[in-house]
């Protein structure tokens, strides 16, 4: 899969992660989108590097989607923990 494919996968994985973990994000739509893209790359790298599960070149591979969504969820949770209080209402 090309870089463009990973970016599209990241956008969709970020949207799915946001759906699975609703709430107010400190970064808004753009921040969540960037987290989704980075999470897709991170999930794919972790899956292929440490879990001995090579990522398929097929866009519709279930393991690729699970890795991308998992990476997005991990980054979204970490982002909320680190920056979640920065946009509290006063």
N, CA and C atoms as an extended XYZ file, in Angstrom:
270
Properties=species:S:1:pos:R:3:atomname:S:1:resname:S:1:resid:I:1 pbc="F F F"
N         0.850       -1.169        0.000 N   UNK     1
C         0.000        0.000        0.000 CA  UNK     1
C         0.903        1.241        0.000 C   UNK     1
N         0.513        2.237       -0.730 N   UNK     2
C         1.322        3.443       -0.848 CA  UNK     2
C         1.100        4.375        0.341 C   UNK     2
N         1.863        5.441        0.370 N   UNK     3
C         1.722        6.453        1.419 CA  UNK     3
C         0.324        7.057        1.392 C   UNK     3
N        -0.201        7.301        0.203 N   UNK     4
C        -1.550        7.856        0.077 CA  UNK     4
C        -2.586        6.887        0.658 C   UNK     4
N        -2.380        5.601        0.417 N   UNK     5
C        -3.277        4.592        0.991 CA  UNK     5
C        -3.240        4.604        2.509 C   UNK     5
N        -2.035        4.748        3.089 N   UNK     6
C        -1.913        4.815        4.541 CA  UNK     6
C        -2.554        6.080        5.098 C   UNK     6
N        -2.459        7.176        4.367 N   UNK     7
C        -3.092        8.419        4.823 CA  UNK     7
C        -4.611        8.271        4.809 C   UNK     7
N        -5.146        7.698        3.747 N   UNK     8
C        -6.602        7.469        3.684 CA  UNK     8
C        -7.033        6.510        4.785 C   UNK     8
N        -6.259        5.440        4.970 N   UNK     9
C        -6.545        4.503        6.048 CA  UNK     9
C        -6.483        5.203        7.399 C   UNK     9
N        -5.508        6.085        7.582 N   UNK    10
C        -5.386        6.837        8.831 CA  UNK    10
C        -6.553        7.763        9.081 C   UNK    10
N        -7.030        8.419        8.033 N   UNK    11
C        -8.207        9.280        8.181 CA  UNK    11
C        -9.421        8.480        8.633 C   UNK    11
N        -9.622        7.342        8.001 N   UNK    12
C       -10.754        6.494        8.372 CA  UNK    12
C       -10.556        5.874        9.753 C   UNK    12
N        -9.337        5.458       10.063 N   UNK    13
C        -9.065        4.890       11.387 CA  UNK    13
C        -9.238        5.933       12.474 C   UNK    13
N        -8.843        7.160       12.221 N   UNK    14
C        -9.048        8.242       13.183 CA  UNK    14
C       -10.517        8.510       13.433 C   UNK    14
N       -11.318        8.468       12.369 N   UNK    15
C       -12.763        8.662       12.523 CA  UNK    15
C       -13.388        7.519       13.314 C   UNK    15
N       -12.946        6.301       13.061 N   UNK    16
C       -13.462        5.145       13.800 CA  UNK    16
C       -13.027        5.219       15.258 C   UNK    16
N       -11.780        5.596       15.506 N   UNK    17
C       -11.296        5.731       16.882 CA  UNK    17
C       -12.084        6.809       17.618 C   UNK    17
N       -12.378        7.899       16.957 N   UNK    18
C       -13.173        8.977       17.559 CA  UNK    18
C       -14.583        8.484       17.860 C   UNK    18
N       -15.144        7.662       16.984 N   UNK    19
C       -16.473        7.098       17.207 CA  UNK    19
C       -16.456        6.140       18.399 C   UNK    19
N       -15.392        5.337       18.509 N   UNK    20
C       -15.285        4.379       19.612 CA  UNK    20
C       -14.961        5.055       20.938 C   UNK    20
N       -14.340        6.215       20.889 N   UNK    21
C       -13.930        6.935       22.085 CA  UNK    21
C       -14.462        8.370       21.998 C   UNK    21
N       -15.776        8.528       22.172 N   UNK    22
C       -16.355        9.865       22.006 CA  UNK    22
C       -15.943       10.796       23.144 C   UNK    22
N       -16.126       12.039       22.922 N   UNK    23
C       -15.791       13.043       23.918 CA  UNK    23
C       -15.113       14.221       23.258 C   UNK    23
N       -14.822       15.174       24.066 N   UNK    24
C       -14.215       16.401       23.567 CA  UNK    24
C       -12.703       16.229       23.486 C   UNK    24
N       -12.159       16.463       22.322 N   UNK    25
C       -10.718       16.356       22.122 CA  UNK    25
C       -10.086       17.733       22.157 C   UNK    25
N        -8.902       17.818       22.735 N   UNK    26
C        -8.226       19.113       22.781 CA  UNK    26
C        -7.848       19.656       21.409 C   UNK    26
N        -7.639       18.796       20.422 N   UNK    27
C        -7.193       19.245       19.117 CA  UNK    27
C        -8.294       19.448       18.099 C   UNK    27
N        -9.509       19.079       18.425 N   UNK    28
C       -10.602       19.224       17.484 CA  UNK    28
C       -10.498       18.257       16.318 C   UNK    28
N       -11.147       18.596       15.231 N   UNK    29
C       -11.199       17.727       14.058 CA  UNK    29
C        -9.824       17.543       13.414 C   UNK    29
N        -9.075       18.604       13.286 N   UNK    30
C        -7.767       18.510       12.652 CA  UNK    30
C        -6.811       17.680       13.505 C   UNK    30
N        -6.816       17.902       14.801 N   UNK    31
C        -5.960       17.127       15.694 CA  UNK    31
C        -6.295       15.653       15.673 C   UNK    31
N        -7.599       15.337       15.672 N   UNK    32
C        -8.022       13.941       15.625 CA  UNK    32
C        -7.634       13.300       14.298 C   UNK    32
N        -7.719       14.050       13.212 N   UNK    33
C        -7.335       13.539       11.903 CA  UNK    33
C        -5.838       13.227       11.852 C   UNK    33
N        -5.041       14.139       12.362 N   UNK    34
C        -3.590       13.921       12.382 CA  UNK    34
C        -3.249       12.728       13.276 C   UNK    34
N        -3.926       12.615       14.408 N   UNK    35
C        -3.709       11.474       15.298 CA  UNK    35
C        -4.077       10.176       14.587 C   UNK    35
N        -5.139       10.185       13.809 N   UNK    36
C        -5.532        8.996       13.057 CA  UNK    36
C        -4.482        8.577       12.045 C   UNK    36
N        -3.920        9.541       11.336 N   UNK    37
C        -2.898        9.231       10.335 CA  UNK    37
C        -1.628        8.704       11.010 C   UNK    37
N        -1.173        9.387       12.046 N   UNK    38
C         0.021        8.934       12.756 CA  UNK    38
C        -0.247        7.586       13.428 C   UNK    38
N        -1.457        7.403       13.962 N   UNK    39
C        -1.822        6.138       14.600 CA  UNK    39
C        -1.820        4.973       13.622 C   UNK    39
N        -2.229        5.218       12.397 N   UNK    40
C        -2.207        4.160       11.380 CA  UNK    40
C        -0.773        3.729       11.091 C   UNK    40
N         0.112        4.697       10.940 N   UNK    41
C         1.523        4.364       10.723 CA  UNK    41
C         2.110        3.651       11.941 C   UNK    41
N         1.812        4.160       13.135 N   UNK    42
C         2.336        3.556       14.357 CA  UNK    42
C         1.795        2.144       14.554 C   UNK    42
N         0.507        1.956       14.367 N   UNK    43
C        -0.081        0.630       14.514 CA  UNK    43
C         0.484       -0.362       13.517 C   UNK    43
N         0.681        0.067       12.292 N   UNK    44
C         1.278       -0.804       11.279 CA  UNK    44
C         2.715       -1.160       11.607 C   UNK    44
N         3.458       -0.178       12.097 N   UNK    45
C         4.852       -0.432       12.453 CA  UNK    45
C         4.946       -1.387       13.645 C   UNK    45
N         4.142       -1.160       14.677 N   UNK    46
C         4.161       -2.041       15.851 CA  UNK    46
C         3.743       -3.451       15.471 C   UNK    46
N         2.722       -3.549       14.642 N   UNK    47
C         2.239       -4.865       14.227 CA  UNK    47
C         3.300       -5.642       13.460 C   UNK    47
N         3.982       -4.979       12.558 N   UNK    48
C         4.978       -5.693       11.764 CA  UNK    48
C         6.284       -5.902       12.524 C   UNK    48
N         6.622       -5.001       13.396 N   UNK    49
C         7.915       -5.065       14.087 CA  UNK    49
C         7.888       -5.985       15.308 C   UNK    49
N         6.889       -5.826       16.166 N   UNK    50
C         6.889       -6.517       17.448 CA  UNK    50
C         5.918       -7.695       17.534 C   UNK    50
N         4.860       -7.672       16.759 N   UNK    51
C         3.869       -8.742       16.835 CA  UNK    51
C         4.064       -9.798       15.757 C   UNK    51
N         5.095       -9.643       14.957 N   UNK    52
C         5.419      -10.586       13.888 CA  UNK    52
C         4.229      -10.813       12.956 C   UNK    52
N         3.506       -9.756       12.696 N   UNK    53
C         2.362       -9.800       11.793 CA  UNK    53
C         2.612       -8.800       10.678 C   UNK    53
N         3.170       -9.263        9.569 N   UNK    54
C         3.456       -8.314        8.484 CA  UNK    54
C         2.172       -7.687        7.953 C   UNK    54
N         2.280       -6.431        7.623 N   UNK    55
C         1.139       -5.698        7.096 CA  UNK    55
C         0.984       -6.021        5.628 C   UNK    55
N        -0.233       -6.332        5.244 N   UNK    56
C        -0.525       -6.689        3.863 CA  UNK    56
C        -0.535       -5.448        2.981 C   UNK    56
N        -0.300       -5.643        1.714 N   UNK    57
C        -0.406       -4.552        0.752 CA  UNK    57
C        -1.836       -4.311        0.321 C   UNK    57
N        -2.745       -5.133        0.807 N   UNK    58
C        -4.154       -5.009        0.469 CA  UNK    58
C        -4.822       -4.009        1.416 C   UNK    58
N        -5.548       -3.053        0.855 N   UNK    59
C        -6.211       -2.022        1.655 CA  UNK    59
C        -7.290       -2.620        2.544 C   UNK    59
N        -7.880       -3.714        2.157 N   UNK    60
C        -9.009       -4.293        2.884 CA  UNK    60
C        -8.614       -5.443        3.807 C   UNK    60
N        -7.355       -5.537        4.188 N   UNK    61
C        -6.892       -6.570        5.094 CA  UNK    61
C        -7.340       -6.236        6.520 C   UNK    61
N        -7.967       -7.183        7.200 N   UNK    62
C        -8.506       -6.954        8.539 CA  UNK    62
C        -7.408       -6.612        9.539 C   UNK    62
N        -6.284       -7.302        9.478 N   UNK    63
C        -5.185       -7.033       10.416 CA  UNK    63
C        -4.642       -5.614       10.251 C   UNK    63
N        -4.592       -5.129        9.029 N   UNK    64
C        -4.131       -3.768        8.782 CA  UNK    64
C        -5.070       -2.763        9.419 C   UNK    64
N        -6.367       -2.976        9.261 N   UNK    65
C        -7.362       -2.080        9.847 CA  UNK    65
C        -7.322       -2.112       11.368 C   UNK    65
N        -7.196       -3.299       11.944 N   UNK    66
C        -7.140       -3.416       13.402 CA  UNK    66
C        -5.895       -2.706       13.929 C   UNK    66
N        -4.765       -2.881       13.259 N   UNK    67
C        -3.535       -2.214       13.679 CA  UNK    67
C        -3.680       -0.698       13.581 C   UNK    67
N        -4.265       -0.206       12.513 N   UNK    68
C        -4.417        1.238       12.328 CA  UNK    68
C        -5.379        1.830       13.355 C   UNK    68
N        -6.500        1.171       13.585 N   UNK    69
C        -7.469        1.665       14.567 CA  UNK    69
C        -6.890        1.570       15.978 C   UNK    69
N        -6.185        0.478       16.271 N   UNK    70
C        -5.542        0.335       17.578 CA  UNK    70
C        -4.510        1.417       17.827 C   UNK    70
N        -3.686        1.695       16.832 N   UNK    71
C        -2.698        2.765       16.968 CA  UNK    71
C        -3.357        4.120       17.158 C   UNK    71
N        -4.452        4.362       16.463 N   UNK    72
C        -5.177        5.623       16.604 CA  UNK    72
C        -5.794        5.752       17.987 C   UNK    72
N        -6.352        4.658       18.502 N   UNK    73
C        -6.932        4.688       19.845 CA  UNK    73
C        -5.868        4.966       20.897 C   UNK    73
N        -4.726        4.320       20.776 N   UNK    74
C        -3.649        4.534       21.744 CA  UNK    74
C        -3.194        5.989       21.717 C   UNK    74
N        -2.994        6.540       20.537 N   UNK    75
C        -2.558        7.933       20.446 CA  UNK    75
C        -3.637        8.899       20.920 C   UNK    75
N        -4.897        8.608       20.634 N   UNK    76
C        -5.992        9.476       21.071 CA  UNK    76
C        -6.095        9.487       22.593 C   UNK    76
N        -5.957        8.337       23.214 N   UNK    77
C        -5.985        8.266       24.679 CA  UNK    77
C        -4.794        9.017       25.265 C   UNK    77
N        -3.614        8.796       24.713 N   UNK    78
C        -2.417        9.489       25.208 CA  UNK    78
C        -2.551       11.000       25.029 C   UNK    78
N        -3.096       11.420       23.909 N   UNK    79
C        -3.278       12.849       23.645 CA  UNK    79
C        -4.252       13.462       24.639 C   UNK    79
N        -5.322       12.763       24.929 N   UNK    80
C        -6.284       13.262       25.911 CA  UNK    80
C        -5.688       13.319       27.307 C   UNK    80
N        -4.873       12.334       27.658 N   UNK    81
C        -4.239       12.346       28.975 CA  UNK    81
C        -3.240       13.495       29.110 C   UNK    81
N        -2.489       13.761       28.052 N   UNK    82
C        -1.480       14.811       28.107 CA  UNK    82
C        -2.055       16.214       27.978 C   UNK    82
N        -3.030       16.391       27.083 N   UNK    83
C        -3.505       17.725       26.772 CA  UNK    83
C        -4.994       17.909       27.021 C   UNK    83
N        -5.628       16.991       27.691 N   UNK    84
C        -7.076       17.028       27.879 CA  UNK    84
C        -7.584       18.192       28.691 C   UNK    84
N        -6.812       18.699       29.625 N   UNK    85
C        -7.267       19.795       30.488 CA  UNK    85
C        -6.962       21.164       29.924 C   UNK    85
N        -6.314       21.228       28.792 N   UNK    86
C        -5.903       22.521       28.258 CA  UNK    86
C        -7.076       23.320       27.680 C   UNK    86
N        -8.201       22.676       27.398 N   UNK    87
C        -9.340       23.394       26.820 CA  UNK    87
C       -10.551       23.376       27.739 C   UNK    87
N       -10.326       23.332       29.017 N   UNK    88
C       -11.458       23.361       29.947 CA  UNK    88
C       -12.156       24.703       29.858 C   UNK    88
N       -13.456       24.667       30.091 N   UNK    89
C       -14.225       25.903       30.114 CA  UNK    89
C       -13.988       26.637       31.428 C   UNK    89
N       -13.949       27.917       31.336 N   UNK    90
C       -13.702       28.729       32.533 CA  UNK    90
C       -14.941       29.444       32.935 C   UNK    90
